Amino acid sequence: MSVENDFLQTTLLLCILLVYAQVPSSDRIGEPLVSVAYEYKMTTNPDAQRFQKGADKYAAYLEIPEGRLRLDLAFANLQEFLPQATGSLHALDLGCGTGALGVRLAQLGFHVTLLDSSPPMLDLATRAAHEAGVAERIALKHGDAAQLATFFDAGSFNLILCHNLLEYVDDPCAVLSGAARALRDRSGILSILVRNQAGEVLKAALVSGDLTAAECNLTSEWGDESLYGSKVRLFAAESLHSILSSASLAVTAERGVRVMSDYLPPKVSRNDEYERIFELERKLGRRPEFAAVARYTQCLAHRAGSGMKDSA
Ligand SMILES: C[S@@+](CC[C@H](N)C(=O)[O-])C[C@H]1O[C@@H](n2cnc3c(N)ncnc32)[C@H](O)[C@@H]1O
């Protein structure tokens, strides 16, 4: 080989390495979690503000029985549908928040990409990944869940989580369409968790004793969020199914999350009785008659039909 060829090859290699080094580590799926460069001014949306200023408040909520139950029940429901061998599989957690579920997936062997629009949330997720010793299986992406097509190739993920995100985005259908495209063929699993409109009716009546609000919630598209004192989108069963269908997704299974635990009388200690409450909630959440009025609805879905091509 001539000296000229050697020189050309070396120059080319150096160029490739240089370009790769310019890509933030968070943009490379499967790259170990190292550091992330954030664009703090990504949005002026007030929803985004609450998760930027209130990340620690949200993390604290996940430590109390209500928050833990939502996480633990949703994860237990999901686990029923996960394949046995997960070591080579890729998962994406949309609106990952503190990364609690992403870390659990990484502990199962998944390569996990955590995406969130809030830098403070991603900081919490980074800490959680390091503390759990799974940082090498976790990558971070700071961005808008409505822009998935600009971040990831079609068919990149075997599993996508979309838990308590659709309540806060402008266009839930756009997010789900992007998720459907990012799912690897029809075997890919999408887990969606949303605030259930019917649950808000019971909450207003049984927790607040507010009969006017209970009646209003029968048809309201927006509910009150107690953590930040703002509004949150509600999902009725029909509207959720219609969005899924518009996004070319089909329902594999449906579960209710937190059917009765929000209404237990004070004599039942949520901490001391956590395991029993969890087990009872698991049973209730599987039965459609109880799931219909749960605080949250979890949908396990997959890409519908064979019309959608990976190159879409
Ligand atoms: C209620 S938290 C849910 C966090 C986590 N999925 C969970 O179940 O605990 C909503 C998360 O979605 C993020 N988020 C809101 N809008 C977003 C958007 N358009 N793109 C990406 N993340 C978003 C927030 O920053 C926040 O971390």
The ligand as an ORCA input file, in Angstrom:
! r2SCAN-3c Opt
* xyz 0 1
  C     -45.403     13.007     35.740
  S     -43.748     12.867     35.267
  C     -43.645     11.120     34.910
  C     -42.250     10.590     35.123
  C     -42.125      9.082     34.969
  N     -42.499      8.626     33.664
  C     -42.926      8.378     36.019
  O     -43.834      7.608     35.674
  O     -42.647      8.567     37.200
  C     -43.740     13.541     33.629
  C     -42.345     13.653     33.040
  O     -42.458     13.958     31.649
  C     -41.533     14.995     31.328
  N     -42.072     15.702     30.169
  C     -43.136     16.529     30.108
  N     -43.340     16.958     28.845
  C     -42.375     16.369     28.093
  C     -42.049     16.389     26.711
  N     -42.785     17.096     25.838
  N     -41.003     15.659     26.272
  C     -40.268     14.924     27.147
  N     -40.511     14.871     28.462
  C     -41.566     15.568     28.929
  C     -41.423     15.820     32.575
  O     -40.244     16.556     32.618
  C     -41.504     14.761     33.656
  O     -40.241     14.259     33.994
*
